[in-house]
Amino acid sequence: MDMPSSAPVGGLVDRSVSNSGLSASEAALDQAKYLHHAGSPWFLALTALGVVFGDIGTSPLYAFQVALTGIGHPVPTPADVLGIVSLILWALTMMVSLKYVVFVLRADNDGEGGILALLSLVGADQVADGARLPALVLLGVVGASLLYGDGVITPAISVLSAMEGLKLVAPSFEHFIVPATIAVLIGLFVIQRHGTGGIGKLFGPVMVVWFVVIGALGAANIWMAPSILGAINPLEAARFLIADPKISFVVIGAVFLALTGGEALYADMGHVGATAIRRAWFGLVLPALLLNYFGQGALILADPAAADNPFYKLAPGWALIPMVVLAALATVIASQALISGVFSLTRQAMQMGLCPRAQIVPTSFDEAGQIYVPAANWLLMTGTLLTVVLFRSSDSLAAAYGIAVSGTMLITTILLYRVAVSRWQWPPGVAIPVIAIFGAIDAAFLVSNSIKIVEGGWFPLIVGTLIAALMLSWRKGASEVRHRLQAMSMPLKQFLEYAGHGGVADQCRARRLADAAASYRA
């Protein structure tokens, strides 16, 4: 069942850390007492496919294509193709597989994930009390606020890009794209009340088909140019970066699009659990993504003219319309990862005193992390619909996409260092090099995405700034109210002395007599 929203942050337990010092039998016993995710492991993995991986799973639709447009010349060379595919491969390996799936998912707080769960591990008491916020905790609040900003953009750009496929069917449908997008988004937010489990049953099978199909198409095209397998060598990525730093700077921002959704893996951990996420990622999602990216690279090596839309040109002509339909379904589902993540973040913000209390509806008897927050759902829907009306096309939103989540990823890395040293007891000699590598890559992605601020990246930054201001204002106001109540209240020792001398009883007796007299006069 759901943890009450009033539960103190200090009551949350880092289970992955608490087990680290136990023997195998003790750890198993402790885990048996803590069944945060008691459902079927395979059903949870299927739910993860429908809820967690939609965003990162649909990146092949545009990431490689956008990266090719950043090289500055219309016909990519083999070195360009090998370099970009190698960058995508090692970015997924280092920043998603290693950083998030292996390390960050260990930093759970009573089964919950997300940047606020990570923040509570490094400074929960500093958030809850009225003291001045240290810089590290302030960073965590900023990171969570940026993720809210990304949560407004992701559903908008995902559904817009799907509905824009209507133009491929008939150009006259272009006028219906925005109304159709609004209708789909309203339907998407309406079904959230059915809970993660119900949505996973609906979306999970679709994403299984999606990953199997894109993996199969990629594998079939690798045979056209087996030399693409040379991209496995990280030196190909290094050569591309060194060859022209200006082009590399632009391409790195496009390569980051292959990672969008990585932070959602952590934010959604409370809904399905780390084990289900790892099982789905290594068992299906990662192999399918790599096969597809390598297949797109092989296609370009064999036919450079296919660079205008390498994803759809992987499919034979007869399969184009089914692929458009399947891609439309997958991109609609892609927004689910951030929506579910926002629910978890909102509950954690309430527990940490960073936002007002709101109704939290548990949607599963087996999974404590599967919740629905009506207020967050409708506010997020309102922001998303306003975003669609404001930008009106996925191309306009593309410039705003990425900068918020890249900032959140960097802040997650900074907080991860504190958890690794203070919670996991890593020696600084081990923690510093590991975190420095992750931090350098995150910083490179953030700097590369910073060129998008003028073109539209300002939008998630403004949303994030407003959310951060609201969080800090609420915390400050709640702290002032608490201090005023403490100043007005009678100390316990004085109250006990007063009660011991009959003061309370005398007052109660006098009040009863006064009430009786008033009743008699009436």
N, C-alpha and C positions, 0 to 999 in steps of 0.2 A: 504494500500500500504506500501511498505518497507520504513523505515526511511533511509534517505541518510547516506552514510557511513561517511560523514563529520560532522554529528551532534555532538555537544559537549556533553560530558558526563554529564555536569551539567544540560543539558536540559532534561535528563531522569527523570521521575517522579516515585516515589515509590507509586503506586496506592493503594496497600493494606495498606500502612501506612497512606496515606493521608486521607483515609476514616475513620480511626480509631477514630478521634475526632469529627466526624460529627453525626448528628442525622440520623435516618433511612431514612427519606425523602430526606435529603441533600445527603446522601451517594448514594441513588438510582439515584438522579438527576446527581450526579457526574459520576456515572457508566454509565448512559445513554449517557453522552457526550463522554465516552471513550470506544468505541466498538472495543477493540483490537481483540476480538474473536467473530465475528458476525455470524458465521456459525451455523448450526443446532447443538444443544448440543449433540444429540445422534450420529450424524455423527462424531463430534469431539471425542466422546468417542470411537467410532469404529476406528477412525484414531489413537488414542492413543494406542489401542491394537496392531495395526500393526506397529507403529513407536516407541513407548516408552517402551513397556513391553516385547519385544522379548528376551532381555538378561536375565532379572531376571526370566522370565517365563520358560526358558529352563534349569534353574539350577537343577530341580529335576532329570534330566538325569544323573547327576554325583555327586552332593553335598553330598547326604546321603551315597552313595557308598564309596566316598573318605573318609568321616568321619569314616566309619566302618573300613577301612583299617588302620586308625591311632590308633586304640585301642591296637594294639600290639599282638593280638591273633586271630587265624582264625575263631573261633566260638564265636560270640558276646553273652554276657549274657543278660537276660531281663533288668538288671540295665543299661547296656551299651545302649541298644536300647531306653529305656525310657529316659535316660539322653540326648542322642543326639537329639532325636525328640523334647524334651522339650527345648533344647538349640536353635534349629532352630525356633521353635514356638516363643519363647520370643525375639530372635534376629530380626525376621521379625516384631514382634509387636512393639518393642522398637525403632529399628533403621530405619525401613522403614515407618511403619504406623504412629508412633508418631513423630519421628524426622523429616523425610522428608515430608510425606504427610500432616501432621497436622501443623508443625511449619515452616520448611524451605520453603515450597511452598508459604508461606505468604510473603517471602522476595523477591518480584518481583520488577524489575526496569523497569518501563514503559512496563510491561507485559513480560519482558524477565527474564529468569532464568539462572542458572549456576553460577559457583564460581566467574566469573568475574563480573556478575551482583551483587552478594553479595559484592564483593570487592568495586565496585563503590558506594555502599551505605555507606561504612565505610571510604573510603578515595579517592574519585574520584578526588578531587582537587590535592591531593598529587601525584597521578599517572600522571595527565596531565601536571603539571608544571615541571620545571627543578630541583626542590629541591631533596635532598637526600631521597631515599625511606625509610620510616619507616619500622620496622621489620614486622608489621602486613600486610602492603601492599605487601612487598616482599613475605610473606607467601602465599598470594593470587595468586601471579604470579607463584610461585612454584606449587601450587595446580592445577592451570589451565594447566601448562606444563605437570604435571603428567597425567592429564586427556587426553591430546593429546597422550601421550605414551600409555595409555590404549586404545585409539581409533585406534592405529595401530595394537594392539594385538587382540582385540575382533573380528573383522571380520575374521582374519586369523584363530584363534582357533575355531570359530563357524563353519565356512565353512569346515575346515579340519575335525573336528569331525563328521560333517554330511557326508562328502564324504568317510570317513573311514567305514561307514556302507556298502560300496560296498564289503568289505571283508566278510561280513555276507552272501552276495548273492553268491559270488564265490571268493575263495582265489586268483585266477589268476588275478583278477581286481586290486590287490594291486599296480601294477606299474602305474595304471592310476589315482591314488588318487591325486597326486600333480598336474598333468596337468588338471584334472577335477576341482580341487579347484581353480586354476588360472583362468580357463575359467568362472566359476561361479562368482568369485570376479569381474572380468572385466565387466561381464553383470550387476552385482549389482551396480557398480559405474556408469555405463553408464546410467542406468534408473534414477539416482538421479536428472537429469535435469527436469524430469516430476513433481518434487515437492512433498512435504509431503502429500498433499491431494490425488494426483494420486497414490502414493505409498501406502497410507493408504487404499484406495479402493482395491488395489491388495492384500495387506498383512493382513488387518484387519479381513476379513472373515476366513482366514486360522488360525489366532491366536484364534478366537472365538471357532472354532472347536477344536483346541489344548487344550485350557483351559477346555472346557466342557468334553473332553475325559479323560484328566489326572485326573480331579476331580471325574468323574464317576468311573474310575478304582480304585482310592484310596478309595472312599466310599464303593465300593463293597468288598474290602479286609479288611476294618476295622471290618466287621462282623466276620472275621475269628479269630480275637483276640481282643475283645472289651477292654481288659485290657490296650491297648495302649492309651486309653483316659486318663489314669493316668498321661501322659506326660503334660497334661494341668497344672498340679501342678508345679510351679517353683521350689519347693523343690527337684524335681527329677533332674533338671539341677544342682542345688547346690550340691547335693550328688555326682553327677558324677564328678564335678570339684574338689571336696575335696578328693575324693577317691584316686586319683593318679595324682598329679599336672603335672608330666612329660607327661603322656598321654593326659591330658586335654590341655596342651600347644599345642600339635600337632593337636588335634581334633578341637580346636578353629579356627585354620587356615582353616580347611576344612569346618567348619560351615559357615565361612565367604563367601564361594562360593555360599551359598544360598542368599546372599545379593548383589552379583555383579549385577550391573544394577540399584542399588538404586540411585546412583549419577546421572545416565542418566535421571531419572525422573525429576530432577530439571533442568538439562541442556536442556532438550527438552520442558520445559514449554512454551517457546515462540512460539512453533509450534502449540500447541493444547490448551493451557491454563490450569490453575490449577484445575478448576472445572471438566474438562473432565478427567484429570488424577485421581482425587479423585473418581469420579463416576466409572471409569473402575477398579480402584484398589479395592475399597471396595465392588463393585457390582459383580465382577467376578474373578479377578486375585488372590486376597488374599484367598478367600474361596477355589479356585481350588488348589492353592499351598499347603495350609494346609491339605486339604483332601488327596492330593497325598503323602505328607510326612508322614502323619499318616498311610495311607494305606501301604506304604513301611515298616514302623515300625511294623505294624500288621503282614505283610507277614514274616518278619524276626522272630518275636515271634513264629509264627506258624511253620516256616521252616527255621531254621538258615542257612541251606545250600544255601539258595537263596541270601546270602550276596554278592555273586560275581557280580550280576547284578540285584538288586532289582527292578529297574524301569521297565525294559522290562518283568520281571517275574510277574509283576502285571497283565499283559494281558494274556488271554487264548492263547493256541498254535495257533489257527487259525487266531488270530489277530496280530501275531508277524510281518509279512511282512508289513501290512498296518501301524502298529505303527512305523516301521523303516522309511517308506516313509514319514509319517506325521512328525516324529521327524527331518528328514532331512530338510523338508521345514521350520519347526519352527527354527532350528538352523541357517539356512541361514538368516532368517528374524531377528534373534537375533542381528546381527551386525548393523542393521539399527538404533538402539537407539543411539549408539555412533557416527555414521556417521552424523545423524541429529544434535546431540549435538555439534559436531565439527564445523558445519556451524554456529550455534549460537555463540559459543565461538569466532570464527574468526571475526564475525561482531563486537562483543563487544570489542575485542582486537583492532580493527581498530578505534573504537570510543574513546578508551582510549589511543590512541597513542602508542600502544605496538607492532604494526606490520604495514607493508606497506599497502597502499590502494590496494584494489582488487575489481573486479567486483562483485556486489551483485545483484542477479536476484530474484525479488519477484515472487513467484509462485502461489499466491492466491490474489484475490481481496477482500476477506472477512477476511483473517487471516494475520495480519501484520507480525507475526513471522515466517511464512512459506517462507523460502528463500532457494536459491541454490547459493553456492559460488564455481564457477568452479575451481579456483586455489587451494582451500583447498581440493576439491574433488579429483583432479588428483594427488596432492601431497600425500594425504592420501592413494590413491590407490597404488601409487608407493611404499610407505613404507610398506603397507600390503603385496604386492606381494613379496617384498624382504624378509619380515619376513617368509612367507611361504617357500621360497626357502632356507632360512637359517636354519629353524628348521625342516621342512618337516613332522612333525607329531604333533598331539594334545598333546601326552604325553610329548614331549619335550617342548611344549609351556606352559603346565600346571604349570610348576614351575615358569614361568614368569608372570602368571596370578594372579592378586589380590593385589600385593604389591603397585602398582601405585594407584589403586582406594581406597585402605585402607588409604593411605596417604592423598589423596584428601578429603576423608570423615572426617578425623581428622581436617584438615585445615578448612573445612566448619564449623565444630562445633566451632572452635576458633573464626572465623569471625561472626558466629551467635550470640555469646555473645555480641559483640559490637553492632550489629543491635538490639538485644533485649533491651539493656540498652539505647542506644542513639536514636533509631527510634521508638521502640514500648513502650518506657517509662516503662519498667519492673523495679521494685525495685531490687537492687543488691541482697537482701535477697532471692528473688525468682529466679532470673536469675542464680546466682552462683550454687545453688544445681542442677538445671535442666541441665545446661551445663556441670557441673562436672560429672554427671551420664553418659551423652552421650559421653563426652570426655574420661572417663575411659574405656568405652566399645570400643570406636574407637581405643584407645591406645593399648588395649589388642589385638585387631585384627591386628594392624600394627606390634606389636612386634612378634606375632605368625607368621605372613607372612614374617618377616624379615629373617627367616631361609631359605627362597627360593632365597635369593640374589645370592648365589654362584651357585645354580642349574639352574639359568636362570632369576631370578629377576633383575639381572643387566641390562637386555635389556631395559625394560621400564624406568628404572632410567637414562640410558644414553640418550634415546630419550627425556625424560623430561628435562634433563640438557641442551641438545642442544637447545630445544625450549625456555627454560627460558633465556639462554644466548642470543639467537636471539632477544627475546622480549626486554630485558634490553639494549642490544646494540642499537637496533632501537630507543628506547626511548631516550637514551643518545645522539645518533647522531642527532635526530630530535630536541632535546633541544639545542644542540650546533648551529645548523643551525638557529634556531629561535633567539638565542641570537646574532649571528653574523649579521643577518638582522636588528635586533633592533639597534645594534651599528652603522650600516652603514646608517640607515634611518635618515631623517631630522625630528626633533621634530615638532609637529603640529603647535605650536605657532610660531616657526621660519618660517615655510612654509607659514603660513597665512600672516606674516609680509612681506615676500619676494614677495608673490603674490600681496599684496596690493600696493607695490611700483612699480608695472609694470614689475617686473623681468621676470615673466613667459611669459607675452605678448611680451616683447622685444625679448626674446629668440626664441619664435615661429616665429616672424616676420623676424628675422635674418636667421632662418633656411629656411624659404620660399624663401628669396632672394638668398641664397646660392644654393638652389635647382634649382631656375630659371636660375641662371648664369651657372651652370653646364650643364643644358639642352641646353642653347643657344650655349655654346662652342661645344657641341656634334653635 
